Amino acid sequence: MVKSPALCFFSRSYHIFYFFVTVGLRAWNESESYLRQSQLAMIPLQLYLQIIMALIFGFVYTYLMYGSILNAGLIIFPKPARNPFPEEM
């Protein structure tokens, strides 16, 4: 059975990802206890800030898409004004 090139790529990238995660976790585990403790202590604050930033991004993105699709709300790139007196031929 012949494997598709896409499947071969994903299986290789999975191994590369697994390698880097393993090396990173080993390096973190071998670091000083103060560094590990301070990094673990920042997790709640980081999660809180990421949730706030995700909500802000979602509202801004939705507002901009609403404005650009329906021509309502905030329009970042306004359409040029139409000439009320077109040139006669």
C-alpha angles and dihedrals in degrees: 000000000000117000119220117246090240092058091048090052093050093047090051093046090050090056091048090050091048090049094052093045091050093048091047094050092048091050091048091048091052094050123101118287093238091057092049092046093050092048092050090047091058095056097090092049092047092050091049092050092046091052091050092048092047091053092048091048091049094051094045093046092048092047093050093047091048090051096047097044102040098027090238133114121018113358111199097181107035118202115249115262115265116242107246091201108051116198114264120235 
